[in-house]
Amino acid sequence: MANVKRETAPAILPVTMTIKETAEALRCDQELVVAWSRRDEDPLPLRIAPSKKRGWFITSIEFMEWVERNCATRHDRERGLA
């Protein structure tokens, strides 16, 4: 059988993500997401709308910026840099 290159759709983040969606994106449990939002240094910036009907959320832009600051790359981790 010939090598067949399969096209996959790029992952697209929604404009905002719930705590559950954030946990799924980071492959961790929701309690850890909440714990990260409560830490003193560079907390995960969870927000809540004034109506409080929707629950806590994070914007995808803030999520990606936080991930870049707080999650080591494989390269850095393998070289003991993180």
N, C-alpha and C positions, 0 to 999 in steps of 0.2 A: 504494500500500500504506500502510495506516495505521501511525502510530508505535506500535510494540509495545514495551512496557517489559519487559525480560527480568530475571527475578529470578535473582540469583546467591547462592550460599551464602557466608556470611562465612568468611574465613580463620580457622581455629582452630589455634593452636599446640599441639603436644603438651606434656606436663608437662616433659619434658626433650628436648633436641635434641643430636644428634651433631655432630661437626665438619662432616661432609658436609651435614647438614640446615641448620646455621648458615650455611655458605657459600651454599647454595641460597637461603636466605631473604634474604641480603644481596647476592645475585647477584655473588659473587666466587669466587675459587678457595680451596681448603682451606688452601693455604700462607699466604695472607693472614690467614685466621682464626687460624692458629697464631701468626703473627707478632704479631697484635694481643694474643694472650694472653701474649706474652713482653715486651711493652713495660713500661717502668718506671712511667710515669704512667697510671693508670686502665686496667690491662690487662683484656682480656676474661676474665671469671672462669670459665675451664674447670675442671671437676672430674673426679675419677676415683674410682670406688668402691673400697673397700678390697680387694675380690677382684681388681680390675684385669682382669676378664674382659670387661667391657663396653666399655672404651675411654673416652676423654675425652668429656665432655658438659657442657652448660650448662642451667640451669633456664630455662624460658621467662620467668619473672618477672625473673631477673637479665639475661637477654638484652634484654628490652624496656627495662629501666632503663639498661643500658649504651648501647643505641641512642639513647635520648633524650639522654643526656649527650654522646655522641660524634658523632652524625650531624646535620648542619645541616638545617634545614628549607629548602624551596625559597625561601620568603619571605626568610629571613635571607641565604641565599646570593646571591639576586638583588640584594639591597641592600648587599652587601659586608660583612655583619655576621658572616660565618662564613668 
